[in-house]
Amino acid sequence: DELASYTEKLNYESLSDDVIKSAKLFILDFVLSAMAGYKINKNFGDALVNVYSELGGNEQSSVMFYNKKLSAVDAAFLNGAFGHGADIDDGHRSAQGHPGVVTIPAVLALAEAYGLKGKDIITAVVAGYEFFIRFGQTVNPYHVEKGFHTTGTMGTVAAGAAAAKVLGLSTEQIKNTLGFSCMQASGLLEVVESNQMAKVVNPGKAAANGVFAALLAKTDVKSPVNVIEGRKG
């Protein structure tokens, strides 16, 4: 309830100049990291784009570097994957994961699809970072020690919060977004033991699942209530 209320009330005017400047730098950092990731991990990126292109879908949002548009969900996945291809995207030490690569692709995909402005983008990015860092710090280091990839797991929740903010969802809808996000959260660090090129799937899925969760919540269907503190949450 508190997290959903915080996200709903967050607005650009409440952000300090330092926070706004940092958000802009994080967005730039993501784009530059994605450029490196596209080049370094191009074979895997090409395979992902080919698979998603065959699946088709509405041409809502741009796929970086490929002069192509796909659905907002699919574009968020691919751009998130590119962002992690070189594994130089911004990280948070105590949250033990990469907040930008899951938050920013989700925000940009929806912003393009719905024609939103720069201030909306910055505010949503801040919401996503807030969620990622708070959740990551709460579950780690135990979460990573058990083999879970924070960028994929907590990243899904962060992407959902950011996507919900972009879509202007109500507090109740944001709560449902968080529920749907937690249901889908996934990612294993076994990927760093072999064939690390596949590691990009985890942040890609986090960004895409966050977008999907927010779009689903926008229809006013209900998610489980106690996904965070419940006995089976």
Summary of the structure (lengths in Angstrom):
residues: 233
radius of gyration: 16.1
end to end distance: 15.4
largest distance: 46.0
contacts: 905
relative contact order: 0.15
helix: 68%
strand: 4%
